[in-house]
Amino acid sequence: MVASPKFHPNRRSRRQLIHSAAHISVAGNGEHNGIVRDLSSDGIFLYSNFKPPVGADIAITFTTRVGQEMVKIYTHAKVVRVQQVVSGAAPGIAAKFTKRIDCEFAPDNWCNHEELPMLQPVADDVA
């Protein structure tokens, strides 16, 4: 029997590891690139080359696999935490979704989607 991943009691939903390039738009602060680390039904954590202020509204676009399909995700979120573990490293941005996620199926012209790993729940104590 395999133990289920730990689930931090302060979280409302489990996180899914994702590694996807992201496009981030911030009113008054332009366009930025990012990398999504994980997401849940409530929010997202990503790394970028800028530090938005806590409370900032951001628009995020990224592509990920859902089942056998590649899907382009569009959403809005509010920044709830910004952390930079090491000086010079990409800041981590935690944001809570403020708008229902919209998506469209993206043509899979850059990889064989059958070879991509399935999304798996991640224990809260994993980076």
N, C-alpha and C positions, 0 to 999 in steps of 0.2 A: 504494500500500500504506500502510495506517495503522498506526503504531506502537502496540503494546499499552501500557496504562497501566503505570507503574512499580509494582513490588511490593517493598516493603521486606523484606529478607531476615530480619529479626527477627520478622516477622508470620507466623502459621501459616495465615492465610486472608485473602482480599481483603475489603475493606470495601465496603458498599453505602450510598450516600447515601439517607437517608430524612428526611423532615420530617414529624413526627407528634407530636401532643400525647401526653403520657404521664402516667400516675398512678403515683406511687412510694410504697411503704409501707416504713417502717423501724421495726423493733421498738424501742420506747422513745423514738422520735423522731417518731411520728405519720405523717400523710399529707401528701404534697407533690405539686405539679404539676411537669411537666418538658416538655422538647422534645427528641425524639430527633434526633440529627444523623446518626449512621451506625451500622451494625451489621455483624457478620460472623458466621460460624458459631460463633466462640468468645466473642464479647462484644458490648458496646454502649457508645456514647458519647452522653451526653445533657447538657443544661443544665437547671439547676433553681435554686430560690431558697434552697437550703440547702447546707451543706457536710458531708456525712456523713464520718465518720472512715474512713481507709483500713482495710480489713478488715471493714467493716460488711456485714452481709447485708441485701439489699434485694429487694423484690418489685416487678416492673415490669409494667404493663399498657399496651398501646398498639395502635392500629389502623393497618394499612397495606394496600397493594394487593399481591396476589400473583397475577400473571397478570391475568385479568379480574375477579377476586373481591376484595372487601374482607374482611380477616381480622383478628380481634381476637387479639392475642398476649398470653399470660400466661407469665411466667418469673421465676426467682429468679437473683440474681447476687451476687458479692462485689466490693465496691469495691476497685480496684487503684490508682487515681490520682484526685486531685482537683486541679484547676487553676483559677486565677482570673487571667486575663491582665491585666485592668485593675480597679482598686479600684472597687467598686460594680457591676461587670458580673456577670452570672449565672455561677456557678461551673460548670465542666465536670466531669463525672463519668464516668470510665472504669471499667467493671465487667466481670468475667469471668462467663459463665454457669455456674451451679452445678447447675442443674436443667434437664432436657429442656424445650424450649419446648412449651407446650400452646397450642392455638388453636381458634377456632370461627369459622365464616363469619358475618360481620356483615351485617345488611341494609344495603343501600346506599341510604339515604334522605336523604343530605345532599349528594351530588354525582353527576355522571355519570362513572362509573368509566372509561368509554372515553376520556375526555378527560384522564385523569391520565397523567403521564409514566411510562415503564417504569423500573425500577431499573437503574442502570448502575454498573459498577465505578468506583472512584475511585482515582486515583494517591495514594500515601502522602504525597506532598509537597503535597497540596491541603489547605487548612484544613479 
